[in-house]
Amino acid sequence: MSIVISSIKNYRSSAQKVRGLTRLIKGLSVEKALDNLIYSKQKAAGMLRKLLESAIANAENNNGYDIDELKVNNLIVDEGVTLKRFRARAKGRGTRILKRTCHVKIELLNQETE
């Protein structure tokens, strides 16, 4: 058994929103995980689908693994850099707007049948 890793950094969504999607696909086979992400309505599902497809391509082209034997082993979502902006408010004041980002790392496990 071996692991293939793919990651994306500074994705413009909060880590909390992306973590909700990771529960849908963790521990599933690659085929079922892709199906779950394709039919999900959340914005981050498109990014996770592309990241999963990238990890599958890495496993197939770089390591020569069979796609049918791949399984989503782990998904790690960490907070990234937060962009700080200001919005004008009444009486010359301003309030802070936090535009959050996250780093996502996916690990695929190759289960070889012997």
Secondary structure, 3 states (H helix, E strand, C coil): CEEEEEEEEEECCCHHHHHHHHHHHCCCEHHHHHHHHHCCCCCHHHHHHHHHHHHHHHHHHHHCCCHHHEEEEEEEEEECCCEEEEEECHHHCEEEEEECCEEEEEEEEECCCC
